Structure formats: structure tokens, C-alpha cells
């Protein structure tokens, strides 16, 4: 059971880090980006995308570990799947995996890839529509991540004692 506690702590911390990143974007970065002209927006957003993608032990590793590690207690404690701990962990994992992982890969990343092709000196006419779409998608995945994080914290208090 000690291994479950350690793994739970690690992925809860990772989900919390991701929640903090999304919170920072939602509360600080996005409002600032929304004040920029098209050319300024493109330069800054391309820099952010490249910076977050360039550090392989950063966002991608934390998110991947936080998506995979919850499977360990879910499989190991399969016989206790009716327990509050198991159900909270399963729901928290599902929300993070689908609501943050799949959502990000399927919806936000393609927009990032388009932004990376833009020329800041000649912005596309519809640049603000794509910016607003990305911001709207982020406004959906951010609270999903918060709920996932809170469920994992709650699950820690419901962990079976052995």
C-alpha cells in the first residue's frame, strides 16, 4: 500500500502543477495576449509554444506521468473498485486524461501548430478568431483540470488503510 501512496502523491502533484500552469494562462497570460496587436500576438504566442514544447522534461513529461501513473492504483486495487478512493481516483484520472490530455492534443495543439506557421509581418485576416477559439477551449479544459486535481486530493483522504 505504501507504493500506492507514493504514486498517488506523485501524480496528484503533477496534476496540481498542470492546474497551476493552466491557471496562470487563464488568469494572466491570456488577458495580456488579448491586448496585443496581431503581429505582437503571433511573436509572443509562437515564443510561448516553442518554449513549452522545447523543454521535454517539463510540461509533456509531467502531463504524461500524471495521465499514466493513476493506472497503477486503479489496477492494483481493482478488487476495491467500489471504494470511495478507487472511484474518486478513477474519475479524477478520467477527467485529466480526457478533459486535459485528449482535449489538449485534439483541439489546442492543432491551433498551436497553425499559429506556428503564421508570419508576424503578414498576419492572417482571421487570426483573432483562432486566438479566441484557443482561449475558449482553454476556458473549458482549465476547470476540468481543477476538478481532477480536487478529486485526487479528496481521494488521498479516502485511501484504504493497510
ChimeraX commands (.cxc) that place a marker at each C-alpha (Angstrom):
marker #1 position 0.00,0.00,0.00 radius 0.5
marker #1 position 2.97,2.28,0.52 radius 0.5
marker #1 position 3.69,2.21,-3.21 radius 0.5
marker #1 position 0.10,3.34,-3.92 radius 0.5
marker #1 position 0.53,6.27,-1.51 radius 0.5
marker #1 position 3.80,7.36,-3.12 radius 0.5
marker #1 position 2.44,7.05,-6.66 radius 0.5
marker #1 position -0.74,8.89,-5.64 radius 0.5
marker #1 position 1.34,11.72,-4.22 radius 0.5
marker #1 position 3.44,11.98,-7.40 radius 0.5
marker #1 position 0.56,12.13,-9.87 radius 0.5
marker #1 position -1.52,14.41,-7.66 radius 0.5
marker #1 position 1.45,16.79,-7.55 radius 0.5
marker #1 position 1.77,16.57,-11.35 radius 0.5
marker #1 position -1.93,17.25,-11.90 radius 0.5
marker #1 position -1.59,20.18,-9.50 radius 0.5
marker #1 position 1.37,21.55,-11.46 radius 0.5
marker #1 position -0.65,21.34,-14.64 radius 0.5
marker #1 position -3.61,23.04,-12.92 radius 0.5
marker #1 position -1.25,25.83,-11.87 radius 0.5
marker #1 position 0.04,26.23,-15.42 radius 0.5
marker #1 position -3.48,26.44,-16.81 radius 0.5
marker #1 position -4.48,28.85,-14.03 radius 0.5
marker #1 position -1.53,31.12,-14.87 radius 0.5
marker #1 position -2.52,31.10,-18.54 radius 0.5
marker #1 position -6.20,31.71,-17.82 radius 0.5
marker #1 position -5.67,34.49,-15.29 radius 0.5
marker #1 position -2.52,36.22,-16.51 radius 0.5
marker #1 position -1.16,35.18,-19.88 radius 0.5
marker #1 position -4.40,35.16,-21.91 radius 0.5
marker #1 position -5.63,38.58,-20.73 radius 0.5
marker #1 position -2.22,40.01,-21.60 radius 0.5
marker #1 position -2.12,38.31,-25.01 radius 0.5
marker #1 position -5.58,39.71,-25.75 radius 0.5
marker #1 position -4.17,43.26,-25.54 radius 0.5
marker #1 position -1.57,42.67,-28.26 radius 0.5
marker #1 position -1.76,43.55,-31.94 radius 0.5
marker #1 position -1.77,40.71,-34.46 radius 0.5
marker #1 position 1.98,40.84,-35.09 radius 0.5
marker #1 position 2.83,41.10,-31.39 radius 0.5
marker #1 position 0.45,38.28,-30.55 radius 0.5
marker #1 position 1.98,35.99,-33.16 radius 0.5
marker #1 position 5.55,36.64,-31.99 radius 0.5
marker #1 position 4.71,36.12,-28.30 radius 0.5
marker #1 position 2.45,33.11,-28.83 radius 0.5
marker #1 position 4.99,31.41,-31.08 radius 0.5
marker #1 position 7.63,32.02,-28.41 radius 0.5
marker #1 position 5.40,30.51,-25.72 radius 0.5
marker #1 position 4.56,27.46,-27.83 radius 0.5
marker #1 position 8.20,26.83,-28.68 radius 0.5
marker #1 position 9.34,27.37,-25.09 radius 0.5
marker #1 position 6.79,24.93,-23.68 radius 0.5
marker #1 position 7.48,22.33,-26.38 radius 0.5
marker #1 position 11.27,22.68,-26.22 radius 0.5
marker #1 position 11.65,21.57,-22.62 radius 0.5
marker #1 position 10.91,17.83,-22.86 radius 0.5
marker #1 position 11.15,17.18,-19.14 radius 0.5
marker #1 position 8.65,19.90,-18.46 radius 0.5
marker #1 position 5.02,20.01,-19.48 radius 0.5
marker #1 position 4.94,16.89,-21.66 radius 0.5
marker #1 position 6.61,14.60,-19.12 radius 0.5
marker #1 position 4.57,15.92,-16.18 radius 0.5
marker #1 position 1.33,15.60,-18.12 radius 0.5
marker #1 position 2.22,12.12,-19.40 radius 0.5
marker #1 position 3.17,10.83,-15.94 radius 0.5
marker #1 position 0.02,12.35,-14.49 radius 0.5
marker #1 position -2.03,10.52,-17.12 radius 0.5
marker #1 position -0.29,7.16,-16.73 radius 0.5
marker #1 position 0.58,6.84,-13.03 radius 0.5
marker #1 position -3.06,6.77,-11.77 radius 0.5
marker #1 position -3.46,3.50,-13.64 radius 0.5
marker #1 position -1.18,1.82,-11.10 radius 0.5
marker #1 position -3.52,2.12,-8.09 radius 0.5
marker #1 position -6.57,1.58,-10.28 radius 0.5
marker #1 position -5.19,-1.76,-11.49 radius 0.5
marker #1 position -3.57,-2.75,-8.19 radius 0.5
marker #1 position -6.75,-2.01,-6.21 radius 0.5
marker #1 position -9.18,-3.36,-8.79 radius 0.5
marker #1 position -10.80,-5.58,-6.15 radius 0.5
marker #1 position -11.61,-2.42,-4.19 radius 0.5
marker #1 position -13.21,-0.64,-7.16 radius 0.5
marker #1 position -16.35,0.04,-5.14 radius 0.5
marker #1 position -14.37,2.05,-2.59 radius 0.5
marker #1 position -14.56,5.82,-2.47 radius 0.5
marker #1 position -10.81,6.03,-3.05 radius 0.5
marker #1 position -10.93,3.96,-6.21 radius 0.5
marker #1 position -13.94,5.79,-7.65 radius 0.5
marker #1 position -12.52,9.26,-6.92 radius 0.5
marker #1 position -9.18,8.28,-8.41 radius 0.5
marker #1 position -10.86,6.79,-11.49 radius 0.5
marker #1 position -12.99,9.89,-12.02 radius 0.5
marker #1 position -10.05,12.23,-11.42 radius 0.5
marker #1 position -7.93,10.24,-13.87 radius 0.5
marker #1 position -10.69,10.15,-16.50 radius 0.5
marker #1 position -11.22,13.90,-16.27 radius 0.5
marker #1 position -7.49,14.60,-16.54 radius 0.5
marker #1 position -6.92,12.09,-19.32 radius 0.5
marker #1 position -9.88,13.10,-21.48 radius 0.5
marker #1 position -10.50,16.67,-20.37 radius 0.5
marker #1 position -6.91,17.78,-20.37 radius 0.5
marker #1 position -4.86,15.20,-22.26 radius 0.5
marker #1 position -7.06,14.25,-25.20 radius 0.5
marker #1 position -8.75,17.67,-25.28 radius 0.5
marker #1 position -5.37,19.43,-25.48 radius 0.5
marker #1 position -3.93,17.09,-28.11 radius 0.5
marker #1 position -7.07,17.04,-30.27 radius 0.5
marker #1 position -8.12,20.69,-30.02 radius 0.5
marker #1 position -5.50,23.09,-28.64 radius 0.5
marker #1 position -2.33,21.62,-30.19 radius 0.5
marker #1 position -3.67,21.82,-33.79 radius 0.5
marker #1 position -4.33,25.53,-33.22 radius 0.5
marker #1 position -0.80,25.92,-31.83 radius 0.5
marker #1 position 0.56,24.23,-34.96 radius 0.5
marker #1 position -1.33,26.69,-37.18 radius 0.5
marker #1 position -0.07,29.68,-35.15 radius 0.5
marker #1 position 3.50,28.43,-35.62 radius 0.5
marker #1 position 3.07,28.78,-39.41 radius 0.5
marker #1 position 1.95,32.41,-39.27 radius 0.5
marker #1 position 4.18,35.29,-40.35 radius 0.5
marker #1 position 4.07,38.11,-37.79 radius 0.5
marker #1 position 4.70,40.64,-40.56 radius 0.5
marker #1 position 1.67,39.42,-42.52 radius 0.5
marker #1 position -0.92,38.05,-40.06 radius 0.5
marker #1 position -3.88,36.13,-41.47 radius 0.5
marker #1 position -7.15,38.04,-41.57 radius 0.5
marker #1 position -8.83,35.58,-39.17 radius 0.5
marker #1 position -6.01,35.48,-36.58 radius 0.5
marker #1 position -8.20,36.80,-33.77 radius 0.5
marker #1 position -10.90,34.18,-34.41 radius 0.5
marker #1 position -8.36,31.39,-33.96 radius 0.5
marker #1 position -6.94,33.13,-30.86 radius 0.5
marker #1 position -10.45,33.36,-29.41 radius 0.5
marker #1 position -11.14,29.68,-30.22 radius 0.5
marker #1 position -7.95,28.62,-28.40 radius 0.5
marker #1 position -8.89,30.82,-25.44 radius 0.5
marker #1 position -12.39,29.33,-25.33 radius 0.5
marker #1 position -11.01,25.80,-25.39 radius 0.5
marker #1 position -8.60,26.70,-22.61 radius 0.5
marker #1 position -11.51,28.09,-20.57 radius 0.5
marker #1 position -13.10,24.61,-20.78 radius 0.5
marker #1 position -10.07,22.46,-20.02 radius 0.5
marker #1 position -8.86,24.63,-17.13 radius 0.5
marker #1 position -11.80,23.96,-14.76 radius 0.5
marker #1 position -11.79,20.29,-15.81 radius 0.5
marker #1 position -8.18,20.14,-14.60 radius 0.5
marker #1 position -9.13,21.89,-11.33 radius 0.5
marker #1 position -11.85,19.32,-10.67 radius 0.5
marker #1 position -9.45,16.47,-11.46 radius 0.5
marker #1 position -6.90,17.89,-9.02 radius 0.5
marker #1 position -9.50,18.31,-6.27 radius 0.5
marker #1 position -10.74,14.74,-6.79 radius 0.5
marker #1 position -7.19,13.41,-6.40 radius 0.5
marker #1 position -6.74,15.41,-3.18 radius 0.5
marker #1 position -10.06,14.09,-1.89 radius 0.5
marker #1 position -9.09,10.55,-2.89 radius 0.5
marker #1 position -5.92,10.83,-0.80 radius 0.5
marker #1 position -8.10,11.25,2.30 radius 0.5
marker #1 position -10.14,8.18,1.32 radius 0.5
marker #1 position -7.18,5.89,0.68 radius 0.5
marker #1 position -7.67,2.43,2.21 radius 0.5
marker #1 position -5.59,1.84,5.34 radius 0.5
marker #1 position -3.42,-1.26,5.33 radius 0.5
marker link #1:1,2 radius 0.2
marker link #1:2,3 radius 0.2
marker link #1:3,4 radius 0.2
marker link #1:4,5 radius 0.2
marker link #1:5,6 radius 0.2
marker link #1:6,7 radius 0.2
marker link #1:7,8 radius 0.2
marker link #1:8,9 radius 0.2
marker link #1:9,10 radius 0.2
marker link #1:10,11 radius 0.2
marker link #1:11,12 radius 0.2
marker link #1:12,13 radius 0.2
marker link #1:13,14 radius 0.2
marker link #1:14,15 radius 0.2
marker link #1:15,16 radius 0.2
marker link #1:16,17 radius 0.2
marker link #1:17,18 radius 0.2
marker link #1:18,19 radius 0.2
marker link #1:19,20 radius 0.2
marker link #1:20,21 radius 0.2
marker link #1:21,22 radius 0.2
marker link #1:22,23 radius 0.2
marker link #1:23,24 radius 0.2
marker link #1:24,25 radius 0.2
marker link #1:25,26 radius 0.2
marker link #1:26,27 radius 0.2
marker link #1:27,28 radius 0.2
marker link #1:28,29 radius 0.2
marker link #1:29,30 radius 0.2
marker link #1:30,31 radius 0.2
marker link #1:31,32 radius 0.2
marker link #1:32,33 radius 0.2
marker link #1:33,34 radius 0.2
marker link #1:34,35 radius 0.2
marker link #1:35,36 radius 0.2
marker link #1:36,37 radius 0.2
marker link #1:37,38 radius 0.2
marker link #1:38,39 radius 0.2
marker link #1:39,40 radius 0.2
marker link #1:40,41 radius 0.2
marker link #1:41,42 radius 0.2
marker link #1:42,43 radius 0.2
marker link #1:43,44 radius 0.2
marker link #1:44,45 radius 0.2
marker link #1:45,46 radius 0.2
marker link #1:46,47 radius 0.2
marker link #1:47,48 radius 0.2
marker link #1:48,49 radius 0.2
marker link #1:49,50 radius 0.2
marker link #1:50,51 radius 0.2
marker link #1:51,52 radius 0.2
marker link #1:52,53 radius 0.2
marker link #1:53,54 radius 0.2
marker link #1:54,55 radius 0.2
marker link #1:55,56 radius 0.2
marker link #1:56,57 radius 0.2
marker link #1:57,58 radius 0.2
marker link #1:58,59 radius 0.2
marker link #1:59,60 radius 0.2
marker link #1:60,61 radius 0.2
marker link #1:61,62 radius 0.2
marker link #1:62,63 radius 0.2
marker link #1:63,64 radius 0.2
marker link #1:64,65 radius 0.2
marker link #1:65,66 radius 0.2
marker link #1:66,67 radius 0.2
marker link #1:67,68 radius 0.2
marker link #1:68,69 radius 0.2
marker link #1:69,70 radius 0.2
marker link #1:70,71 radius 0.2
marker link #1:71,72 radius 0.2
marker link #1:72,73 radius 0.2
marker link #1:73,74 radius 0.2
marker link #1:74,75 radius 0.2
marker link #1:75,76 radius 0.2
marker link #1:76,77 radius 0.2
marker link #1:77,78 radius 0.2
marker link #1:78,79 radius 0.2
marker link #1:79,80 radius 0.2
marker link #1:80,81 radius 0.2
marker link #1:81,82 radius 0.2
marker link #1:82,83 radius 0.2
marker link #1:83,84 radius 0.2
marker link #1:84,85 radius 0.2
marker link #1:85,86 radius 0.2
marker link #1:86,87 radius 0.2
marker link #1:87,88 radius 0.2
marker link #1:88,89 radius 0.2
marker link #1:89,90 radius 0.2
marker link #1:90,91 radius 0.2
marker link #1:91,92 radius 0.2
marker link #1:92,93 radius 0.2
marker link #1:93,94 radius 0.2
marker link #1:94,95 radius 0.2
marker link #1:95,96 radius 0.2
marker link #1:96,97 radius 0.2
marker link #1:97,98 radius 0.2
marker link #1:98,99 radius 0.2
marker link #1:99,100 radius 0.2
marker link #1:100,101 radius 0.2
marker link #1:101,102 radius 0.2
marker link #1:102,103 radius 0.2
marker link #1:103,104 radius 0.2
marker link #1:104,105 radius 0.2
marker link #1:105,106 radius 0.2
marker link #1:106,107 radius 0.2
marker link #1:107,108 radius 0.2
marker link #1:108,109 radius 0.2
marker link #1:109,110 radius 0.2
marker link #1:110,111 radius 0.2
marker link #1:111,112 radius 0.2
marker link #1:112,113 radius 0.2
marker link #1:113,114 radius 0.2
marker link #1:114,115 radius 0.2
marker link #1:115,116 radius 0.2
marker link #1:116,117 radius 0.2
marker link #1:117,118 radius 0.2
marker link #1:118,119 radius 0.2
marker link #1:119,120 radius 0.2
marker link #1:120,121 radius 0.2
marker link #1:121,122 radius 0.2
marker link #1:122,123 radius 0.2
marker link #1:123,124 radius 0.2
marker link #1:124,125 radius 0.2
marker link #1:125,126 radius 0.2
marker link #1:126,127 radius 0.2
marker link #1:127,128 radius 0.2
marker link #1:128,129 radius 0.2
marker link #1:129,130 radius 0.2
marker link #1:130,131 radius 0.2
marker link #1:131,132 radius 0.2
marker link #1:132,133 radius 0.2
marker link #1:133,134 radius 0.2
marker link #1:134,135 radius 0.2
marker link #1:135,136 radius 0.2
marker link #1:136,137 radius 0.2
marker link #1:137,138 radius 0.2
marker link #1:138,139 radius 0.2
marker link #1:139,140 radius 0.2
marker link #1:140,141 radius 0.2
marker link #1:141,142 radius 0.2
marker link #1:142,143 radius 0.2
marker link #1:143,144 radius 0.2
marker link #1:144,145 radius 0.2
marker link #1:145,146 radius 0.2
marker link #1:146,147 radius 0.2
marker link #1:147,148 radius 0.2
marker link #1:148,149 radius 0.2
marker link #1:149,150 radius 0.2
marker link #1:150,151 radius 0.2
marker link #1:151,152 radius 0.2
marker link #1:152,153 radius 0.2
marker link #1:153,154 radius 0.2
marker link #1:154,155 radius 0.2
marker link #1:155,156 radius 0.2
marker link #1:156,157 radius 0.2
marker link #1:157,158 radius 0.2
marker link #1:158,159 radius 0.2
marker link #1:159,160 radius 0.2
marker link #1:160,161 radius 0.2
marker link #1:161,162 radius 0.2
view
